[in-house]
Every structure is written in C-alpha cells, then in structure tokens.
Amino acid sequence: MKEKRTNNGALLRRFLPYFREFIGVVVLDLFCASLTTVCELVLPLMVRFITDKAMTDISALTVKTVLSIGILYIVLRLIDTAANYYMTSIGHIMGTRIETKMRSDLFRHLQKLPFSYYDETKVGTLMSRITSDLFDVTEFAHHCPEEFFIAGIKIIVSFIILCGVNVWLTLIIFAIAPLMLIVCIPFRRRMKEGFRHSRVVVGEINSQVEDSLLGIRVVKSFANEAVELEKFENGNRKFLEIKRKVYHAMAGFTGVTRFFDGLMYIAVVIAGALFLINGAITAADFVAYLLYVSTLISSVRRIIEFTEQFYRGMTGIERFAEILDTPVTIADKDDAVELPQVRGDITFRDVTFRYNEGGEDVLHHLNLTVEAGKTIALVGPSGGGKTTLCGLVPRFYDIADGSVMLDGVDVRDLSLASLRRAIGVVQQDVYLFSGSVYENIAYGKPGATREEVEEAARLAGAEEFIRLLPDGYDTYVGERGVKLSGGQKQRISIARVFLKDPPVLILDEATSALDNESELIVQQSLERLAKGRTTFIVAHRLTTVRNADVIAVITRDGIAEMGTHAELMAQDGTYASLYRLYE
C-alpha cells in the first residue's frame, strides 16, 4: 500500500466532522474543563490575598475570613470533582463512540474495494489499521480539544492576572515560551515520523504473524519453526529500532522542556527578587507569581505528556484517511438498474482485460457466447485466463475494453448486489467462517429457515456426514473449517450455493484438491447443482468435463478450440492431446 504524508492541519480537518454528532458533549466537556481550571487559577489569588493581609494589616485577617476562603475553595473543589467525573466518563465514551464510527466507516469502505486492492494488500496490515491504529483515537478525540482548551485558558488568564500585577515580569516569563517551542520543533517532527513508521512495522508484523499462524500446518510439516521465528524476530528488531529512535526524540523533547521549565522558575525567582528589592512588587505578589508559574509549568508538562498521545492519534487518523481515500473502482453507476428475472445468457464481446493499467493483456479481444442453461467448460494450460474470464461475469474485475453482457445488459449497467445475487461461485480454496456448520450454509441466504438449510445440505450430499458430527449442524468447524476434511468443506460450500439458488454458476477447480472418493461425491453434488443453470466450469482434470455442452480451450492467445468433447477429440488438437494425458 502506497503511503503519503499529510500535515496535521489537513488531518484535523478530516477528523473534525466526526465531532458534529457530539458537539453538545464536546461543548459541555470543555465547560467542565473550564470549571476544573478555575480551581487552579483561584488558589494563587487566595494565597496572595491571605499573604497580603498578613503583611499589611494582620488584624483584617480574621478567622471568619480564613474559614470563608476555605469553604469557598472546598465548594470549588466539589465542582471540580463533578466536572472531572463528567470529563473522565462521558468524555472518554464520546471518544470511544467516535473511534467506533470511524472503524465502521473504514470497514464499510473496505467492503466496497475491489479484488485488485486485496491482490496488492496484506490482510494483516489491514487488521492493524482497523484495530490498533484507531485504538489511540479514543484518547486523542477526548483529550485533544480538552488539553488545548485548558492550556489556552490557563495561559490567557494567567497572562491577564500577572500583567495586572507587573507587566515587565510577566513579559520576561512569557518570552521564554516561544523560544521553548522553537527549540522543540525538530524533536516533534522526529516523534511524528517515528510513530508513523512504527505503525507500518506493526502492520507488517501482524501480517507475518497471520501468515505464519494460518499456515502453521505447513510450517510444522517442513519443520520450519526456526525460519518463521527468524522472520518474526527481524520484524520485531525493526520495531525496536524505530521505537528506540522515537524515544530518543521524546527524551530530547522532554529534556528541552524540563530545561525551560527550570529557566522559567529561575527567571521568576531572580527577576521577582530584583523587583521585590526595588519595591516594584510586594511579597504577596511574589508568592502569587511563583504559584502561577507552577500552574503554567504544570500545564506545559500536561501538554508534553499529551504529545506522544497526540502523535499516536494523528498517525492513526493519517492511516485511516489513506484507506478511506482509496478509490472504489468497481461501484454502481448512478443509474444502475436492478437485475430483472434472469435467464442466464452470457456474452463476452471483444473483451480485453489487464490487471494493471499499462500491463500485459490477460485476455485480448475475446468473444464468447454461453446460452442460458448451458454448461461451458474452460480448459487449457495455467495462465491462460480461465479464472480471470469467470471473474469478469460477477464483476470482480472490470474490463479494459469490450463488454460482458448478461441477458443482453452490460454487467456495468447493473447494480452489483443484484448481479452477484444471481451468480453462485464454488472455488477450489473453500473458505468457511469460524462458526457452526449451520451458520456456514445459511450464509448463502441470510434469513433462511432451518428446513431450507437442511434441504440444501441434502442436495449437496452433505447431510449424511453432518448428522455424524458431534453436534450435527451446530458443530463448530474451527478456524477456516480445519476440523473438516477437504471433501466435507467443499460439500458445505456447495450447500451454501444450493441455498442461494442462483441462475448462473461458476465452478472454479472445485474438485482438483480432493481425493478420488471425495471427488466422486462432490462431482455428483456439482452435477445436481448445475442442472438447469448457466454454468462455467474451470478444470484441469478433463475427465470431469466431458459431459459439458461446450468445451473451450483457453490459451494465452485466446480461445484456441471450442466444441463438444466428441468434436474436439475428432479435431485431434490441443484438447485431444491434453485429454489423453488423463486417460
């Protein structure tokens, strides 16, 4: 997946629309943040008042006055507690809801992307982006407006209050802050770049782990555990190196800010002492200054602590936007029509197809017509485009030139949902979802009744073995159906298509990975499934397609031969030569 860098402003503009639904929560959250800030800003004023009275007119500092100030502060603290509870609970829930909405948008977009996208993208990387990349968005969504709002209030209010005490001392303190920000810029850039790279590496590690664990049987059969461990360790070491650079940058960032913290403190102490000697400020003002500087520095420290979280959130948003900006190249036209009653006539008219723009043609000006209800077998050497040709019917890929017609209508003019509902696909590599046998069959027709599912299983020749399973239809099939044999998995996939009951059927090497006994059983199921449907069969075992209505020999040059089994054998050409290899 090609990565691009986006500045923070553009990313924030991309993220802000997710706040619209929660604008009321955000406003109330910021109001609560302002309430919690009041306590911190009021305390120095209270101390200044008490100190000033104690040094100028001790008789005015009565017990009632002191207790009143104490009660006022306790009330403010109660308000602070309630406000902080709201910020911590409702504010975090808002962040989680935003993260959830973003994850839903991301998954919805991934569902729309074409096969070509998944041909180029690792699933493990996508898993990283849809889960861990968005995980930090919860904290970011909550704390980003909150932290900057609180810091802004403290800085502005402190500046106003301190200017009222002594303008020159205030300017000295606040002159240090811009210098600190300038010095920190290189460290901030390195931190953002490091977090972005660490996300990429985590995605690669996830992808490698997924490959290794899903292929664990192959790994163990070749005794290649050490090989997989080394691959994993290489990724892990790369991750460690990137994180090391990130934390060096973070350490530099923190060190610089701590230095300027001390600089601000000593500036107040020295300059304040000089002003105190010259009578420009009182001792009470000096104490208030020290307390306000402490408040300012604590605000700066909170921002520093938030910086790591901020950049984690920004990199998560950036990678989220990269996927969401991936164009959906195969989609419904604005005027796409629903597929009416389907007969099943399919025509390839002068079709040219290539996987990548500017790449080599896989199919070149191909013409082919399949009549409704007929079975066509596509045979020939690997790489000729047989599977690709079948994938053009349900529009898994779009052609470069020509047209693919279903009942006289270009498939690009039909809605994808109605087109694909009319087509059933049985592949060599059967994918069963983690769940029960029943759930996997019912996937072919959401909302199907129990009776319909069991009838589909019976038609697929799967009922007998299903009833022998420990829990029958409710038996858990394991990850990708590992608890079932190849023949059993294939029959469940056929039952799924029986339940769907499509008028057009694509059988792509559906029996090539099975043993002879399983192949015979599955072949019988497929023959029942194909009856009365327009059927494409991709096969290398030519003995399984001799009864097809039409057999087309597909080579890199297009359709080399076409006819019935008897006709092609009589021609004694490519088909006849290939067929004799299986006799």
C-alpha positions as CSV (number, residue, x, y, z in Angstrom):
1,M,0.0,0.0,0.0
2,K,1.5,3.3,-1.0
3,E,1.8,5.7,1.9
4,K,1.5,9.5,1.8
5,R,2.3,12.1,4.3
6,T,-0.3,14.6,5.4
7,N,0.1,17.7,7.5
8,N,-1.6,17.9,10.9
9,G,-4.0,20.7,9.7
10,A,-5.3,18.6,6.9
11,L,-5.7,15.6,9.2
12,L,-7.6,17.6,11.8
13,R,-9.9,19.0,9.2
14,R,-10.5,15.4,8.1
15,F,-11.2,14.4,11.7
16,L,-13.5,17.3,12.7
17,P,-16.7,16.1,11.0
18,Y,-16.8,13.2,13.5
19,F,-17.3,15.7,16.2
20,R,-20.5,17.0,14.7
21,E,-22.7,14.4,16.2
22,F,-21.2,15.0,19.6
23,I,-21.0,18.8,19.5
24,G,-23.2,19.1,22.6
25,V,-21.0,16.6,24.5
26,V,-17.8,18.5,23.4
27,V,-19.2,21.9,24.5
28,L,-20.2,20.5,27.9
29,D,-16.9,18.7,28.2
30,L,-15.0,22.0,27.5
31,F,-17.2,23.8,30.0
32,C,-16.3,21.2,32.6
33,A,-12.7,21.7,31.7
34,S,-13.0,25.4,32.3
35,L,-14.5,24.7,35.7
36,T,-11.6,22.4,36.7
37,T,-9.2,25.2,35.6
38,V,-10.9,27.7,37.8
39,C,-9.7,25.9,41.0
40,E,-6.1,26.0,39.9
41,L,-6.3,29.7,38.9
42,V,-8.2,30.8,42.0
43,L,-5.8,29.2,44.6
44,P,-2.9,31.6,43.9
45,L,-5.2,34.6,44.3
46,M,-6.4,33.2,47.6
47,V,-2.9,32.7,48.8
48,R,-1.9,36.2,47.6
49,F,-4.9,37.7,49.4
50,I,-4.0,36.0,52.7
51,T,-0.3,36.8,52.4
52,D,-1.0,40.5,51.6
53,K,-3.4,40.9,54.5
54,A,-0.9,39.1,56.9
55,M,1.9,41.5,55.9
56,T,-0.1,44.8,55.6
57,D,-3.0,44.5,58.1
58,I,-2.9,41.3,60.2
59,S,-6.0,42.5,62.2
60,A,-8.1,42.3,59.0
61,L,-7.3,38.6,58.6
62,T,-10.0,37.2,60.9
63,V,-10.9,33.5,61.5
64,K,-14.2,34.1,59.6
65,T,-12.3,35.4,56.6
66,V,-9.9,32.5,56.6
67,L,-12.8,29.9,57.0
68,S,-14.8,31.7,54.3
69,I,-11.9,31.3,51.9
70,G,-11.5,27.7,52.9
71,I,-15.2,26.9,52.4
72,L,-15.2,28.7,49.0
73,Y,-12.2,26.6,47.9
74,I,-13.9,23.4,49.1
75,V,-17.0,24.3,47.1
76,L,-14.9,24.9,44.1
77,R,-13.2,21.5,44.6
78,L,-16.6,19.8,44.8
79,I,-17.5,21.5,41.5
80,D,-14.1,20.4,40.1
81,T,-14.8,16.8,41.2
82,A,-18.1,16.7,39.5
83,A,-16.7,18.3,36.3
84,N,-13.8,15.9,36.3
85,Y,-16.1,12.9,36.6
86,Y,-18.0,14.1,33.6
87,M,-14.8,14.6,31.6
88,T,-13.4,11.2,32.5
89,S,-16.6,9.2,31.9
90,I,-18.7,10.9,29.3
91,G,-15.7,12.4,27.5
92,H,-14.0,9.1,27.1
93,I,-17.2,7.4,26.0
94,M,-17.5,10.2,23.3
95,G,-14.0,9.3,22.2
96,T,-14.9,5.6,22.0
97,R,-18.1,6.3,20.0
98,I,-16.0,8.4,17.5
99,E,-13.5,5.6,17.2
100,T,-16.4,3.1,16.7
101,K,-17.9,5.3,14.0
102,M,-14.5,5.6,12.2
103,R,-14.0,1.9,12.4
104,S,-17.4,1.3,10.9
105,D,-16.7,3.7,8.1
106,L,-13.4,2.0,7.4
107,F,-14.8,-1.5,7.4
108,R,-17.7,-0.3,5.1
109,H,-15.2,1.2,2.7
110,L,-13.0,-2.0,2.8
111,Q,-16.1,-4.0,1.8
112,K,-16.5,-1.8,-1.3
113,L,-12.9,-2.1,-2.5
114,P,-12.3,-4.5,-5.5
115,F,-10.4,-7.7,-5.6
116,S,-7.5,-5.9,-7.2
117,Y,-7.0,-3.9,-4.0
118,Y,-6.8,-7.1,-1.9
119,D,-4.4,-8.7,-4.5
120,E,-1.9,-6.0,-3.6
121,T,-2.6,-5.5,0.2
122,K,-1.8,-7.8,3.1
123,V,-4.8,-8.7,5.3
124,G,-2.6,-8.4,8.4
125,T,-1.8,-4.8,7.6
126,L,-5.5,-4.0,7.2
127,M,-6.2,-5.7,10.5
128,S,-3.7,-3.4,12.1
129,R,-5.3,-0.3,10.6
130,I,-8.8,-1.2,11.6
131,T,-8.0,-2.1,15.1
132,S,-4.7,-0.9,16.8
133,D,-4.3,2.2,14.5
134,L,-7.7,3.5,15.7
135,F,-7.3,2.5,19.3
136,D,-5.5,5.7,20.3
137,V,-8.1,7.8,18.6
138,T,-10.3,7.3,21.6
139,E,-7.9,9.2,23.9
140,F,-7.0,11.6,21.1
141,A,-10.6,12.5,20.4
142,H,-11.3,13.2,24.1
143,H,-8.1,14.8,25.2
144,C,-7.1,16.9,22.1
145,P,-9.7,19.6,22.5
146,E,-9.7,19.3,26.3
147,E,-6.0,19.7,26.8
148,F,-5.5,22.5,24.4
149,F,-8.6,24.3,25.8
150,I,-7.4,24.0,29.4
151,A,-3.9,25.1,28.5
152,G,-5.2,28.0,26.5
153,I,-7.4,29.2,29.4
154,K,-4.5,28.9,31.9
155,I,-2.1,30.8,29.7
156,I,-4.5,33.6,28.8
157,V,-6.0,34.1,32.2
158,S,-2.6,33.8,33.9
159,F,-1.2,36.4,31.5
160,I,-4.0,38.8,32.2
161,I,-3.7,38.4,36.0
162,L,0.0,38.6,36.1
163,C,0.1,41.7,33.8
164,G,-2.2,43.3,36.4
165,V,0.5,42.7,39.0
166,N,3.6,43.5,37.0
167,V,3.8,43.8,33.2
168,W,7.6,43.5,32.9
169,L,8.0,40.4,35.0
170,T,5.1,38.8,33.1
171,L,6.7,39.6,29.7
172,I,10.0,38.1,30.9
173,I,8.2,34.8,31.8
174,F,6.2,34.6,28.6
175,A,9.1,35.5,26.4
176,I,10.7,32.1,27.3
177,A,7.7,30.0,26.0
178,P,8.1,30.8,22.2
179,L,11.8,30.1,22.5
180,M,11.0,26.7,24.0
181,L,8.5,25.9,21.2
182,I,11.1,26.7,18.5
183,V,13.8,24.5,20.1
184,C,11.3,21.6,20.4
185,I,10.2,21.6,16.7
186,P,12.9,19.2,15.4
187,F,12.1,16.7,18.2
188,R,8.4,16.9,17.5
189,R,8.9,16.1,13.8
190,R,11.1,13.1,14.6
191,M,8.4,11.8,17.0
192,K,5.6,12.1,14.5
193,E,7.8,10.3,11.8
194,G,8.8,7.6,14.2
195,F,5.2,6.9,15.3
196,R,4.2,6.7,11.6
197,H,7.0,4.2,10.9
198,S,6.2,2.1,14.0
199,R,2.6,1.8,12.8
200,V,3.8,0.5,9.4
201,V,6.1,-2.0,11.1
202,V,3.4,-3.2,13.5
203,G,1.2,-3.8,10.4
204,E,3.9,-5.9,8.8
205,I,4.4,-7.9,12.0
206,N,0.7,-8.6,12.2
207,S,0.7,-9.7,8.6
208,Q,3.7,-12.0,9.1
209,V,2.1,-13.5,12.3
210,E,-1.1,-14.1,10.5
211,D,0.7,-15.8,7.6
212,S,2.7,-18.0,10.0
213,L,-0.3,-19.0,12.2
214,L,-2.7,-19.6,9.4
215,G,0.0,-21.7,7.7
216,I,1.1,-23.5,10.9
217,R,0.5,-26.9,9.4
218,V,2.8,-26.1,6.5
219,V,5.3,-24.7,8.9
220,K,5.4,-27.8,11.1
221,S,5.3,-30.2,8.2
222,F,8.6,-28.6,6.9
223,A,10.0,-28.2,10.4
224,N,10.4,-24.5,9.6
225,E,9.6,-23.1,13.0
226,A,13.1,-21.6,13.2
227,V,12.6,-19.9,9.8
228,E,9.3,-18.3,10.9
229,L,10.8,-17.3,14.3
230,E,13.7,-15.6,12.4
231,K,11.3,-13.7,10.2
232,F,9.3,-12.6,13.2
233,E,12.4,-11.6,15.1
234,N,13.6,-9.5,12.1
235,G,10.3,-7.5,12.2
236,N,10.5,-7.3,16.0
237,R,14.0,-5.9,15.8
238,K,13.0,-3.4,13.2
239,F,10.1,-2.3,15.5
240,L,12.5,-2.0,18.5
241,E,14.9,0.2,16.4
242,I,12.2,2.5,15.3
243,K,10.8,2.8,18.9
244,R,14.3,3.5,20.1
245,K,14.6,6.5,17.8
246,V,11.2,7.6,18.8
247,Y,12.0,7.6,22.5
248,H,15.4,9.3,21.9
249,A,13.4,12.1,20.2
250,M,10.9,12.1,23.0
251,A,13.7,12.2,25.6
252,G,15.2,15.2,23.8
253,F,11.8,16.8,23.7
254,T,11.2,16.2,27.4
255,G,14.7,17.3,28.3
256,V,14.4,20.6,26.5
257,T,11.1,21.4,28.0
258,R,12.4,20.5,31.5
259,F,15.3,22.8,31.0
260,F,13.0,25.7,30.0
261,D,10.8,24.8,33.0
262,G,13.7,25.5,35.2
263,L,14.6,28.6,33.2
264,M,11.1,30.0,33.8
265,Y,11.3,29.2,37.5
266,I,14.7,30.9,38.0
267,A,13.7,33.8,35.8
268,V,10.8,34.4,38.2
269,V,13.0,33.9,41.3
270,I,15.8,36.3,40.1
271,A,13.7,38.9,38.3
272,G,11.0,38.8,41.0
273,A,13.6,39.2,43.8
274,L,15.1,42.2,42.0
275,F,11.6,43.7,41.6
276,L,11.0,43.0,45.2
277,I,14.2,44.7,46.3
278,N,13.2,47.8,44.2
279,G,9.7,47.8,45.6
280,A,8.1,47.1,42.2
281,I,6.1,44.2,43.7
282,T,5.0,43.1,47.1
283,A,5.9,39.8,48.8
284,A,2.3,38.7,48.2
285,D,2.7,39.4,44.5
286,F,6.0,37.4,44.5
287,V,4.3,34.4,46.1
288,A,1.4,34.6,43.6
289,Y,3.9,34.7,40.8
290,L,5.6,31.6,41.9
291,L,2.3,29.8,42.2
292,Y,1.1,30.9,38.8
293,V,4.4,29.9,37.2
294,S,4.0,26.5,38.9
295,T,0.5,26.3,37.3
296,L,1.8,27.3,33.9
297,I,4.6,24.8,34.0
298,S,2.2,22.0,35.1
299,S,0.1,22.9,32.0
300,V,3.2,22.7,29.8
301,R,4.0,19.3,31.3
302,R,0.5,18.0,30.6
303,I,0.9,19.1,27.0
304,I,4.2,17.3,26.9
305,E,2.7,14.2,28.3
306,F,-0.1,14.5,25.7
307,T,2.4,14.9,22.8
308,E,3.0,11.2,22.5
309,Q,-0.7,10.5,22.6
310,F,-1.3,13.3,20.1
311,Y,1.1,11.9,17.5
312,R,-0.2,8.4,18.0
313,G,-3.7,9.7,17.3
314,M,-2.6,11.7,14.3
315,T,-0.8,8.7,12.8
316,G,-3.9,6.6,13.4
317,I,-6.0,9.3,11.6
318,E,-3.5,9.5,8.8
319,R,-3.5,5.8,8.1
320,F,-7.3,5.8,8.4
321,A,-7.6,8.5,5.8
322,E,-5.2,6.6,3.4
323,I,-7.6,3.7,3.2
324,L,-10.7,5.9,3.1
325,D,-9.2,7.8,0.2
326,T,-8.5,4.6,-1.8
327,P,-10.9,4.9,-4.7
328,V,-13.7,2.4,-5.2
329,T,-13.0,1.5,-8.8
330,I,-15.8,-1.0,-9.1
331,A,-19.1,0.5,-8.0
332,D,-22.7,1.0,-9.1
333,K,-23.4,3.7,-11.7
334,D,-25.7,6.5,-10.7
335,D,-28.3,5.0,-13.0
336,A,-27.5,1.3,-12.3
337,V,-30.6,-1.0,-12.7
338,E,-31.7,-3.9,-10.7
339,L,-31.3,-7.2,-12.5
340,P,-34.7,-8.4,-13.6
341,Q,-35.7,-12.1,-13.9
342,V,-32.5,-13.8,-15.0
343,R,-32.4,-16.2,-18.0
344,G,-28.6,-16.7,-17.9
345,D,-27.5,-15.8,-21.5
346,I,-23.9,-14.5,-21.2
347,T,-21.9,-12.8,-23.9
348,F,-18.2,-11.7,-23.9
349,R,-18.0,-9.2,-26.7
350,D,-14.5,-8.1,-27.9
351,V,-13.2,-8.3,-24.2
352,T,-9.8,-7.1,-23.3
353,F,-8.6,-7.3,-19.8
354,R,-5.4,-6.5,-17.9
355,Y,-4.8,-6.4,-14.1
356,N,-2.8,-3.2,-14.1
357,E,-3.1,-0.2,-16.4
358,G,-0.3,-0.4,-18.9
359,G,0.3,-4.0,-18.0
360,E,0.2,-7.1,-20.3
361,D,-3.2,-8.2,-21.6
362,V,-4.5,-11.3,-19.9
363,L,-7.5,-11.5,-22.3
364,H,-7.3,-9.8,-25.7
365,H,-10.3,-9.1,-27.9
366,L,-12.1,-12.3,-26.7
367,N,-15.5,-13.2,-28.0
368,L,-17.7,-15.9,-26.4
369,T,-21.4,-16.7,-26.0
370,V,-22.9,-19.0,-23.5
371,E,-26.7,-19.8,-23.8
372,A,-28.9,-19.8,-20.8
373,G,-29.0,-23.2,-19.0
374,K,-25.9,-24.5,-20.9
375,T,-22.6,-25.7,-19.3
376,I,-19.3,-24.5,-20.7
377,A,-16.0,-25.9,-19.5
378,L,-12.9,-23.8,-19.7
379,V,-9.7,-25.8,-20.0
380,G,-6.2,-25.3,-21.1
381,P,-2.7,-24.5,-19.6
382,S,-2.3,-22.4,-16.5
383,G,-2.1,-18.7,-17.0
384,G,-4.4,-18.7,-20.0
385,G,-7.0,-16.6,-18.2
386,K,-9.7,-19.1,-17.4
387,T,-10.3,-18.0,-13.8
388,T,-10.0,-14.4,-14.9
389,L,-12.7,-14.9,-17.5
390,C,-15.1,-16.2,-14.9
391,G,-14.3,-13.4,-12.5
392,L,-15.5,-10.8,-15.1
393,V,-19.1,-12.2,-15.0
394,P,-19.8,-11.1,-11.4
395,R,-17.6,-8.0,-12.0
396,F,-14.9,-9.0,-9.5
397,Y,-12.7,-7.1,-12.0
398,D,-13.6,-4.5,-14.7
399,I,-12.5,-5.0,-18.3
400,A,-10.3,-2.6,-20.2
401,D,-12.3,-2.8,-23.5
402,G,-15.4,-4.5,-24.8
403,S,-18.4,-5.6,-22.8
404,V,-19.7,-8.5,-20.7
405,M,-23.4,-9.0,-21.2
406,L,-25.9,-10.8,-19.0
407,D,-29.2,-11.3,-20.8
408,G,-28.2,-8.5,-23.2
409,V,-27.4,-6.0,-20.5
410,D,-23.8,-4.9,-19.8
411,V,-22.9,-6.0,-16.3
412,R,-21.5,-2.5,-15.6
413,D,-25.1,-1.1,-16.0
414,L,-26.4,-3.5,-13.3
415,S,-26.3,-2.9,-9.6
416,L,-23.5,-5.1,-8.1
417,A,-25.8,-6.5,-5.4
418,S,-28.4,-7.8,-7.9
419,L,-25.7,-9.1,-10.3
420,R,-23.9,-11.0,-7.6
421,R,-27.1,-12.4,-6.1
422,A,-27.7,-14.1,-9.5
423,I,-24.3,-15.8,-9.5
424,G,-23.0,-18.6,-7.4
425,V,-19.3,-19.4,-7.1
426,V,-17.7,-22.7,-5.9
427,Q,-13.9,-22.4,-5.7
428,Q,-11.0,-24.8,-5.1
429,D,-9.9,-23.0,-2.0
430,V,-13.1,-23.2,0.2
431,Y,-13.4,-20.6,2.8
432,L,-15.5,-21.5,5.9
433,F,-16.1,-18.8,8.5
434,S,-15.4,-19.5,12.2
435,G,-18.8,-20.8,13.4
436,S,-21.1,-23.8,13.1
437,V,-21.9,-25.9,10.0
438,Y,-25.4,-24.4,10.1
439,E,-24.1,-20.8,10.1
440,N,-21.8,-21.5,7.2
441,I,-24.5,-23.0,5.0
442,A,-27.0,-20.3,6.0
443,Y,-24.5,-17.7,4.8
444,G,-25.7,-18.4,1.3
445,K,-29.2,-17.0,2.1
446,P,-29.4,-14.7,5.2
447,G,-32.7,-15.3,7.0
448,A,-33.1,-18.9,5.6
449,T,-35.2,-21.3,7.6
450,R,-33.8,-24.4,9.3
451,E,-35.7,-26.5,6.8
452,E,-34.2,-24.7,3.8
453,V,-30.6,-25.1,5.2
454,E,-31.1,-28.8,5.8
455,E,-32.6,-29.3,2.3
456,A,-29.6,-27.5,0.8
457,A,-27.3,-29.8,2.7
458,R,-29.2,-32.8,1.4
459,L,-29.0,-31.7,-2.2
460,A,-25.3,-31.1,-1.8
461,G,-24.8,-34.6,-0.4
462,A,-23.6,-33.2,2.9
463,E,-26.5,-34.3,5.2
464,E,-25.1,-37.8,5.9
465,F,-21.7,-36.6,7.3
466,I,-23.2,-33.6,9.1
467,R,-25.5,-35.8,11.1
468,L,-22.5,-37.9,12.2
469,L,-20.7,-34.8,13.6
470,P,-20.7,-34.4,17.4
471,D,-23.3,-31.6,17.4
472,G,-24.8,-32.1,13.9
473,Y,-25.5,-28.8,12.2
474,D,-24.4,-27.0,15.4
475,T,-20.8,-28.4,15.2
476,Y,-18.1,-25.8,15.4
477,V,-16.0,-26.1,12.2
478,G,-12.9,-24.3,13.6
479,E,-10.8,-21.6,12.1
480,R,-11.3,-21.8,8.3
481,G,-13.0,-25.2,8.8
482,V,-9.9,-27.0,10.0
483,K,-12.0,-29.6,11.8
484,L,-13.5,-30.9,8.5
485,S,-11.9,-32.8,5.6
486,G,-11.5,-31.2,2.2
487,G,-14.4,-33.0,0.7
488,Q,-16.7,-32.1,3.7
489,K,-15.7,-28.4,3.4
490,Q,-16.4,-28.5,-0.3
491,R,-19.9,-30.0,0.2
492,I,-20.7,-27.3,2.7
493,S,-19.7,-24.7,0.2
494,I,-21.9,-26.4,-2.4
495,A,-24.8,-26.5,0.0
496,R,-24.3,-22.8,0.5
497,V,-24.7,-22.2,-3.2
498,F,-27.7,-24.6,-3.3
499,L,-29.4,-22.4,-0.7
500,K,-28.6,-19.3,-2.7
501,D,-30.2,-20.9,-5.8
502,P,-28.5,-18.7,-8.4
503,P,-29.3,-18.9,-12.1
504,V,-25.6,-18.6,-13.1
505,L,-22.9,-20.8,-11.6
506,I,-19.1,-20.7,-11.6
507,L,-17.2,-23.8,-10.6
508,D,-13.5,-22.9,-10.4
509,E,-11.4,-26.0,-9.9
510,A,-14.0,-27.2,-7.4
511,T,-12.7,-30.8,-7.2
512,S,-9.0,-30.5,-8.1
513,A,-7.8,-30.7,-4.5
514,L,-9.8,-33.7,-3.5
515,D,-9.0,-37.4,-3.3
516,N,-10.8,-39.7,-5.7
517,E,-13.6,-40.8,-3.3
518,S,-14.3,-37.2,-2.3
519,E,-14.1,-36.0,-5.8
520,L,-16.7,-38.5,-7.0
521,I,-19.1,-37.5,-4.2
522,V,-18.6,-33.8,-4.8
523,Q,-18.8,-34.2,-8.6
524,Q,-22.2,-35.7,-8.2
525,S,-23.3,-32.8,-6.0
526,L,-22.0,-30.3,-8.6
527,E,-23.9,-32.0,-11.4
528,R,-27.1,-31.7,-9.4
529,L,-26.2,-28.1,-8.6
530,A,-25.5,-27.2,-12.3
531,K,-28.7,-28.7,-13.6
532,G,-30.8,-26.0,-15.3
533,R,-28.3,-23.3,-14.7
534,T,-25.8,-21.4,-16.9
535,T,-22.6,-23.0,-15.7
536,F,-18.9,-22.1,-16.1
537,I,-16.5,-24.9,-15.2
538,V,-12.8,-24.3,-14.9
539,A,-11.0,-27.6,-14.7
540,H,-7.6,-29.2,-15.3
541,R,-8.9,-32.8,-14.9
542,L,-10.5,-33.0,-18.3
543,T,-12.3,-36.3,-17.5
544,T,-14.6,-34.3,-15.2
545,V,-15.9,-32.0,-18.0
546,R,-16.5,-34.4,-20.9
547,N,-20.3,-34.1,-20.5
548,A,-20.2,-30.3,-20.8
549,D,-22.4,-28.8,-23.5
550,V,-19.4,-26.8,-24.8
551,I,-15.7,-27.0,-24.0
552,A,-13.4,-24.0,-24.8
553,V,-9.7,-24.4,-24.8
554,I,-8.2,-21.1,-23.4
555,T,-4.6,-20.3,-24.1
556,R,-2.6,-17.1,-23.8
557,D,-3.6,-16.3,-27.4
558,G,-7.4,-16.6,-26.6
559,I,-9.8,-19.4,-27.5
560,A,-7.8,-22.0,-29.4
561,E,-10.6,-24.6,-29.8
562,M,-14.2,-24.9,-28.9
563,G,-16.8,-27.6,-29.3
564,T,-18.2,-30.7,-27.6
565,H,-15.9,-33.4,-26.2
566,A,-16.5,-35.6,-29.3
567,E,-15.9,-32.8,-31.7
568,L,-12.7,-31.7,-30.1
569,M,-11.4,-35.3,-29.9
570,A,-12.2,-35.7,-33.6
571,Q,-10.1,-32.5,-34.3
572,D,-7.2,-34.2,-32.6
573,G,-5.8,-30.8,-31.5
574,T,-4.8,-29.3,-28.1
575,Y,-7.8,-30.6,-26.3
576,A,-7.3,-34.2,-27.5
577,S,-3.6,-34.0,-26.5
578,L,-4.4,-32.8,-23.0
579,Y,-7.3,-35.3,-22.6
580,R,-5.1,-38.3,-23.4
581,L,-2.8,-37.3,-20.5
582,Y,-5.7,-38.2,-18.1
583,E,-6.7,-41.5,-19.7
